[in-house]
Amino acid sequence: MKAKDLSVLLSVILIIIMLIIPLPGWLLSILILCNISLALIVILVSMNTKEPLQFSIFPSLLLLLTLFRLGLNVSTTRSILSKADAGGVVDTFGSFVIGDNPLVGFVVFLILVIIQFIVITKGAERVSEVSARFTLDAMPGKQMSIDADLNAGLITEIEARERREKVENEADFHGAMDGASKFVKGDAIAGIVIVIINIIFGIIIGMVQMDMNFGEAIETYMRLTVGDGLVSQIPALLIATATGIVVTRISTEGNLGSDVTEQLLQFPKLLFIAAGTIFLLGLTPISFMLTFSISLVLAVGGYVLIEQAKVPPDIDEEVLDEDESENLKTEESVVNLLSIDPIEFEFGYGLIPLVDTKQGGDLLDRIVMIRRQLAIDLGVVIPVVRIRDNIQLEPNEYRLKLKGDEVAQGEILLDHYLAMTPDLENDMIEGIDTKEPAFGLPAKWISEANKDEAELFGYTVVDPPSVVSTHLTEELKKNAHRLLGRQETKELIDHLQEEYAILVDEVTPDPLSVGDVQKVLAKLLSENISIRNLPVIFETLADFSKMTNDTDLLAEYVRQSLSAQITKQYTSQDNQLKVITTSIEVENAISKNIQQMEHGNYLALDPEVQDTIIKNVYDEMEKASLQHENVVLLCSPTIRMYMKQLLERAFPQLPVLSYNEIESTVQVQSVGVVNVT
C-alpha cells in the first residue's frame, strides 16, 4: 500500500479516535489548523477546475471533511465542558471576535452562522438537486447526439466511447453531489446545536462544578464557544461555498477566475455607464472624493479594455506554416493515410439532402437504427458507417464500400417514389423503369402526383430514404461475416465473460484461439445464422473443441445446437417447412468424393456431376417459385457443409439445412427431389 493511501486510512481512524478519546489542547489546535487548511485547498481547487468532473472526488471528500469537522466539534466540546479549555487556537479566535463585549461578539457569530446555513448551504443544496435532475433528463439526448456524430464520421469510435463515459460520469457525479449536499446542511444544523449546548451547559458546569460566578462563567464559556464555533464554521463556510461553485460550474476552457474576468468585462463600454452612475452619487451627501475616485478607476479600466480590443493578437504566420509543413512530413501523418474504414457510404452531391438534417434528412438516424436492428437480428455490432459525399459519383448515385471494396451501388431520385408490383402484365402507372436495388425487383420511379394512384392499383410505394436504408440493411446482413474480425470477436468474448467467465475460460485461449472462434462465428453469419445466443455457441464449442479443431466441423456442431433458432427462422406461420430433398444417389456421390487433408476436408466431385446437381436444383427451385413458395434444401448432416459449398456460387441465397437442424415438431413437406441424372 502506498504512503498516500495509508495516510487517508489513518486520517479516518483518527476521526474515530476523536469521537471517543479526549485529546490535549495542543493537538486540538494542530487539527483545527489542518481543518482550515484543507477547507482553503478545497475552495481554491474548486475555483481552478474547468469542469466539475475534474474534481470528481469532491462528494466523497465532502463526507470525510464533514466527519472530520464534527469529530473536532465533539473533541473541543468535551474539552470546553470538562476543562474550560480547548487549546490556544479556539481561545484566540474567541477573544478576537468577542473583545470587551461578549454579547456583540456572540451576535456577530450568530450572523455568520445564519449566512452559512440559510444562504450558502440552502442554495448549494437546491442547485445540487436541480443539477442532478437536469443531468439525468439530458442523458438520452446527449447519447443520441454522440451516435449521430459517430455515424456522420465526425468522431471516432474511441472518441464516442470517451464521450459516453463522460456523460455517465456527469450523471453519477451530480447524483452524488445531490446526496453529499445533505451533509453540508446537516453539518450546519449540528454546528448550531453544539453552540447552544456549549453555552447552556458550560454556564451550568462553570457555576456548579468550577465555583465560578455568573459573570465569569458567561465570559469564559461565551469566549470558548464563539472561538470553537468560528474555527468550525469558517471551514464549513468555505466547504459550502466550494460546493456551490462546483455544482454551478459549467464546462469551459478556463478556470473560475479567468471566466469571471473575461465575461464580466466583455462589454467595456458598460464600465463608462457604471462610472457615470457612481460620479452622480457624489452630488449627494456621500463623499465626492470617494465616488470620484471609484468612477475614475472604472472609466480608465473601460478605456484600457477598449484599446486592448483594437490590437489584433500576435500570430506568427511563418511559424504556423512551418509547423504545418513539418506535420505533413512526419511519419505519423503518412501512417494515417493507410487506414481504411470498415464501412463507407458515399453519395453524389444531389443526395446531400438525405443526410442534411436542416433539409429534413434522417439517414443518420436510420443508420443508427440499422446498427441496432442488426445487433438484435445477427448478434454482432456493425462498425461505424462513414458517410461522405463524392464529387466523382453521379449526382443521384451512391455506393457502399466494405474495407475499401465496393459491394453495392444504386441510384435514386429524391423527388420521386419507388413503385413495385408483382403483376408486371397490368403495369398501368407511368414512370421511369428501374430495379429495386436491394432485391433486384422490377420497379418504377414515379412522381408524387402518381403516388396515390399507384397505391390504389396495389403497388408498393417507397420513399427514397427507405430505399437506401433497406439496401444498406440487406448488404450489411449479407456481408456481416466480412465485418467480424478478430478484434470484434474479442469484444464479444469479453462481453460474454462478464456473465459466463467459466464457460469462456474453457474455450479460449485453449483449445481455441480468438481466430478459431472468429472463423466459426463468421461461418454462421455467412449463412445468415444469428450469433446472438453466444452462451449456447460456446457451450457447444466447449464440448466438441476437445475432439477437433476443425472450424468447419465445429460450425456444423454449433448449427445443430441452434436447431430451434434455425427452425424458427425458416418455418412458415402455419408451422410448415417446404423443402427440396437430395436423393440417395446425390448423398452417396458427395460423401464418396470428400477428400481428407491435413488442414481440412474438401469436395472433389466430377465437374459433370456437379453441373447435373446444380441444374437439377435450379429446376426444382423454378417449380417452387411458380407456386410462390420459399423452400430450403434438406440433406444429411454429413454432406450439408459440402452441399452448401457446391451450390453457394449458383444459389447464394438458398438455405441448405440438415436433418439435425430441424425440430421434430415442424411439419416438413417435400416439394422436389434432386437427382444426379
N, C-alpha and C positions, 0 to 999 in steps of 0.2 A: 504494500500500500504506500502511495506517495505521501510526502510530508504534508502537502496542501490538503489532501483528502483526510489525513489524520487530524489536521487542525480543525476542520469543520466538525468532525465527530467529537473531538474533545470539547469544542465550544458548546455543543448540545448537552454533553454530560455536565458541563459547568453550570448551564442554566438549571438543570435539575438539582444540582447541589445548592444553588442559591435559594431554591424554593424550600429547602429542608434545613440546611446547616447555617447558623449565624456566621456572618463574615465580618472581619475587623474593618474599622473605618477607612484605613489607608487603602485596603483592597477595593472597597466600595468606590472610593474616589477614582482609582485607576479604571475600574469597569465603567463608571459613569462617563469618563472622558472618552473611553473606547466607543461607547454607545453614541456619543455626539459625533465622533469622527466618522463612524460608519454611516450615520444619517447624512452627513455632509457629502461623503463619497457617493451615496446613492442618488442624491438630488443632482449632483454635478454630472454623474453618468447619464441620468435621465434627460438632462438638458443637452447633452452632446450626442445622443443617438439620432440617427437619421430616420429610423423606423422602429416601431415597437418591438419587432422580432429580434432586433439587435440586443435587447435586454429581456430575452425570453425567460430568464431565471427569476425575474422580478416577483412573480406571485409566490414562489416558494421562499425567496429571500425575505419577502414581506412577512410571511408567517414566522420565520426564525427571528427576525428583528423584533417583532411584536412580542414574541415569547420571551426574548432576552430582556426587553424593557419591563415587562410585567414581573420577571424574576428579580430585576433590580428594585422595582417598587416594593415587592414583598420583603426583600432584604433590608432596604432603608426604613421601611415601616417598622420592622422588628427592632432595628437599632434605635430608631427615634423613640418608640414607646418604652423600650426596656432600659436604654442608657441616656436618653435625651441627647444623643449624638449620632450623626450619620456621616462623619468624615468632613474634611475641610472643604471639598467642592460644594456640598449641599449647604453648609453654613455660610460660605462666601456668597453664593447665589442669593440665599435668603436675606442676608444683611444688606446686600447691594440694592435689592428691589425694595425692601421694606423701609430701610433707612431709619429715620426717627419716628415714623408714623406707621405702625403695623396695619391700621385699618386701610390707609391709602394703598399701601403695598399689596394688601390682600385683594383689594378691588381691581388693581391693575392685573394681578394674576388671574382673577376670575374673567376679566375681559379677554385675556389671551386664550383661556380655556374655551370660552364661548365662541370665539372666532374660529378656533381649530375644529370644534365639534359641529357647529351649525353651518358654517360657510364652506370650509375646505373639505372636511370629511364627508358631509352630506352631499356636496356637489360631486366629489370623486366617486362616491358610491353610485349616484344616479347615472353619471356618464359611463361607468363601467357596465352597468346593467343595459343601457341603451346600445352601447358599442357591441356587446355580446349578441344582442338580439339582431341588430342590423347586419353584423358579420355573418351570422348563420343564415339569414334571409338572402344574402347576396351570394352565397356559395354556388347554387345551381347556375346562376348567370355567369359567374367567373369561370366555372368549369366549361360551359358551352363556348365561351369566348376563347378559351385555350384550345378546345377542339377545333374551332373554326380557323384559328391561326395555324394550327398544326396541319390541317387539310389544305390550307392555302399555300403551304410551304414557307410561311413567314418565320417559323421557328422549327427547330429540330426536335426529335423525339426526346432527347436528353433535356433540352430546354423546357419542353412541355411537362416532363416528369418533375423537373425542379419547380415549375410554377404551380403545378397541382399540389406538390408537397408544401409549398409556401402558403397556398390557400388553406390547406388543412391546419397548418401550424398557426395561422392567424386565428382561425376559429377556436382552436384549442387554447391559445393564449388569452383571447378576450373572454372565453368561458371561465378560465382560471382566474382572471382578474375580477370577474363579476363576483366570484366567491371570496377572493382574497380581500376585496374592499370591505367585506363584512368584518374582517379582523380589525381594520382601521377604525371602524365605527365602534366596535366592542372595546377596543383599547382606549378610545376617548372616554367612553362611559366609565370604564374601570378606573381611569385616572381621576375623574371627578369624585367617584365613590371613595377612593383611597384618601383623597384630600380631606373629605368630610370626616372620615374615620380618624385620621391623624389629629385633627383639631379637637374633636369632641373627646376622644379617649385620651389624647395627650394631656389636655387640661385636667381631666379627672385623675389620671395617673400622677401627674405632677403635683396636684394638691393633696391627694390621698396618700401616695406612697413615697413621694420625694419631699414632702413638707415644704412645698412652695406656696406662696400666697397667690391670689388670683392674678395679679398683675404680672408676676414673674412667670407664671405658667402660660399666660397668653403670649407674653413677649418671646419666651423660649420656643414654645411649640408652634406659634404662628411663623416664626422665622424659619424653623426647620421644615415645617410643612410647605411653606411657599418655596423654599430652596429645593426640596425634594420634588415638588410639583413642576418647577421650572426645568430642572435637569431631565425630567421625564417628558414634559410637554414640548420642549424645544425640539428634541429628536423626533417626537411624534408629529409635530407640525411639519418638519422637513420631509418625513416619510409620506405624510398625507399629501403634501404638495407634489412630491415626486410621483405619487400615484395618479394625481390629476394630470400631470404633464404627460406621463406615459400613455394613458388611455385616450387623451385628446390629441396625441401626436399623429400627424399624417405623414406618410412616406414621402420624403423629399430628398434632394441631393445634398442638403446642408443640415447642420445641427440647429438647435433652437435659437442660439444667439445670432447666427448668420441669417436665418429665416426671418427673425423679428426685425432686425435692422434693414434687411433688404426689402421686405414687404411693407413695413411701416413707413419707410422713406422712399417708396417707389413713385410718389407724386410730389416732387419738391415744391411745386407752386403752392401746395396747400400749407406749407410752412409759413408763407407770407401772410395767409389769412389768419393763421394762429397768432403770428407776431402782431398783426394789426389789432386783433381782439385783446391781447394782453396789454398792448400800449394804451388802448382806450380805457382799460381798467385803472390806469394810472391817473386818469382825470377824476377819479373818485377819491375819497379819503385814504385809499390804500397808498402806500409809499410809491411816489413816482419813480424814484431811482431804482427801486426793486423791479417794478414792472418794465421800465425802460431797458434794464439790463437783460431781462429774460427775453423780451421781444427782439432785442438786438441780436442775441445769440441765435434765435430762431431764424431771423432774416438772413444772417450771414450763412447759417447752415443750408438754407434753401438755395442761396446764390451759388455756394460751392458745389452742391449736388447738380445743379443745372449745368454748370460749366464742365463738370466731370462727364456728364452725359453727352456733351458735344464732342468729346475726344474719342475717336474710334479706338478699339483695342488693338494693341500691337500684335500683329501676326506676321511672322517671317515667312513669306510665301516660298522663298527659295528653300528654306528648311523643310517646309511641308512637301514640296515637290521632290526634294531629295529623299525624304523618308518614304514617300510613296513608291519611288523608283526602286529603293532598296528593298521594300517589302515584296515587290514583284520579282526581285531577283532571289529571294530566299527560297530555300529548299521546300519549306512548308507550303508556300503558295503553289508550287508545281505539284506537290503531292496531292493537294486538294482537288486538282483538276482530274485526278484519276478516279475519284469516287463516282459511283453510278447509283442513282435512286432505284429502289426496288420496283416502284410503280410510278409511271409518269403518264399524265393525261395532258395532251397538247391539243390546241384548237386554233382555228383561224380567227382573224380579227372580227369576222361577222358574228361569232358566237360569244363575244365578250359579255353580252347581257345575261348569259347563262350563269355567270359567276359573280357578276357585279350586283351586290345587294342593293345599291342605290337605284338600280333599274329593275328591281324585283327578282333578281336571280337568286335561286335557292339551291344551286347544285352543290355548294359546300355542305349545307345541312343534309342534303340527300346522301352525300358520300359518307358523312358521319353515321347515318342510319344504315347504310350498306355495310359498313365495317361491323357495326353492332349485330346486324342480322346474320352476317357470315360467321361471326363468333358463336352465335346461337346455333346456326344450322350445321356448321362444319367443326366447331370446337377449336378453331385456330384464329389467332389475332392477325388480321391482314395489316401489313405495314402501311405507313402513311402514304397517301396518294399525293404526289407532287403535281400541282396544276399550274400550267403556264401557257401563254399564248405563243404562237409560232407563225411568223410572217411568211414562212416558206410554204405553209399549207394554203389551200384554197379557203376563201372567206368562210364557207359553211362546212368545212371539213374538220374532223377530229380524228385522233388516233390514240391508241393505248399501247404503252411500252412496258414490258416486264424485264427488268435488269438490262435495259438498253436495247432489247429486241422488240420490234413491233409485232404485236399479236392480234390486233384488231384495228379497224378503221371504219369510218362511216361518214355520212353527210346528211345534214338535217337542214330544214328550212324553218327558221324561227317564227315566221308569220303564217305558218301552215300547221295542219294537223295530219298525223299519220292514220290512214284508214285501212283496215284489213277486213277481209271477208273470206270465209271458206268457199263460198259459192261464186266461182270465177265466171261461170256462164252467164249469170244475170248481173253483170257489172254495169250499173246504171249511173254511177257518180263520176263526174268529170274531175280529173286531177292529173298529177304528174306521176307516171308509173315509176315504181322503185321497189326495193326489197326491205323488209323489216330487218335491221342489222343484227339483232340478237339471234333470231332463229331462221333467217333467210326466207321468210314467207313473202309471197307477193303482196304488195301494198300500193297505196297511192298517197301522195301529198295533196291534200285538199285545202281550200281556203276556209276561213272561219264562217263565211256565208253558207257553205255547204255542209257544215258540221251537223246541224240538227237533222238535215235531210238524210245524211249518211247513217246516223244513229237510228232513224226510223226504218231504214232498209236493212238493219241488222249488222251494220259494220261495227267493228271495234275501233273506236276513235281514241287516239292517244296524243297528248301534247308533247312537244319536243323535249322538255326536261325529263319526262318519264321515259321517252325512247332512249335517251342517253343513259339514264340511271339503270334501266333494265339491261341494256347492252353491257354496261360495266359490271353489273352483278353477275351475269352469266359468264362473262370472260374470266372474272376473278374466281368464280366457282370452278370453272374448267381448269384453271391454272394454279389452283391453290397449292398443289403438291410442289410446284416450282418455287413458290414463295416461302415454303417451310424449309429453312436451313438449319444448320446445327445450333446457331445462336438462338433462333426462335424455339427450337426443340428444348434447349437448355432452360429457357424461361418457363416453358410448360412443365418441365420436370421439377423445377424449383417451386412452382406454384402447387404442384401435386404433393410435394414433400412436406408442405406446411401441415397437411392433414393425414398423409399416408407415408410417414417417414420410413417405417419398416418395410413397406412394400417397395418403395423406390430404392432403398439400400440393397434389397435382394436382387434387383435387376441391373442397376448401373452403379458404379462403372464396371462391375464384374458380375455376370459374364458378358454383358452387352455394353458397348461404349455408347456415347451420345450419338455418334454417327450411325450405329446399328439401329438404335431406336428411331432416329430420323428417317432411315430407309423404310422401316416398317410403317410408320405413320404416313409417309409420302405415298407408299403403295396404296394405302387405304384411301387417301384423298384423291389419288388419280382415278379411282373408280367411284368417286362421289360418295364415299362412306365417311360419315362424320366420326371424328376422333374426340368428341366432347366427353365421351364416357371413358376417360383415361384410367380410372381405377380398374375397370374390367379389362382394359387392354393390358395394363401392367400385371394384373393377376395372371393372365394367360402367358405373358412373356416370362413371368417368374416360374411358371410350371414347365414350359417347353424349352426355354433357353438353356436348360441344363442338358438337354438331349441333342440340340442342334443350334448352330449359329447362323444357319442359312436364313437370311431375312425374308426370302420369298416364301419359304415354308412357314416361318413364324407369322407372316402376314395372313397365310391361309388359316392357321390355327386361331388367330385373332378374329378373323371373319366368322368362323364357326361360333366363337364365344359371343359375337354380336348378332346372332341369328334373329333374336327378337326385333332388334333395331332394323336389320336389313329386310326382314319380312314386312314390317310395318311400312317401310319406305316404298315398296313396290306392290303392295296389296291394294286392291280397289276397296271402295267403301262397303261393298257387299261381301267382303272377306274372301274374294276370289283372286286367283293369280293365273293369268293366261301365259302359257309357256310354250316354247319350241324346244323339244327334247332332241337328244342325239341318239342315234341308233347304236346297237351293239357293235356294228362294223366300224363306225366312227370312233367309238370308245377304244376298240382294240387297235385301230390304226394309229391312234395318237399315243396310247400307252406303250406300244411296242417300239415306237421311234423316239422315246425320250432318252437322250444321251446324258450319262452321268459324268461330270467332270470334277476336277479337284476344287474349282471355285464355284460350283453350282451346276444345275441341270439346264438343258435346253432341248427344244424340239427340232429333230432332223427329219422332217417329213418330205416325201417326194413332192416336187412342185406341182405335178399334175393332180395329185390327190388334194393338195392344198387348194388349188383353183376349183376343184369339184366341190369341196366342202363350202368354200366361200360362196360359190354360185348357188348351191342349194339353200344356204342360209338366206341369201338375197331373195330367192324365190319365195321362201316361206314368210319372210318379212313383208313382201309385196302382198301376199294373200291376206295377211293380218291387217295391213294398212287399209285394204279395200273395205274391211269390216270395221274400220276406225277403232282398232284395238291396240293397246300398248302391251307389248309382250317382252318377256325376258327369255334368254337361252338357259336351259337347265341341263346340267350334266353331272357326272360323278365327281366326287371331291378330288380324286387322283389326277384328273385331267383338266380341272377347271382353270387353273393358272395357265396352262399351255393353250387351252382353247381361247382364252382371253387374248393371249399374245398373238395367236393366229388371226383373230378377227379384228384386232384393235385398229389397224390401219384402214380397213374397209368399212368397219362399223364402229367408230369410236364411242358412240352414244348407246350402243346396245349393251344392256346389263347381262353379265354372264354369272349365273349363280350355281351353286352345288346343292345337292340334296340335303346336306348337313346344315345349310344356311336357311332352310325353310322350316318354319314352325309346323308342328303336326296339326294344329287347329285350322290351318289355311286350306281352302278348297282349291286344289291345283287342277287346272283344266288345260290339257294339251291341245294346241291348235295346229300343230305341224311337227314333222319329224325330219331331221337332217340325216341324209344318207351319203354314201361315197360313190353312188352310181348315178 
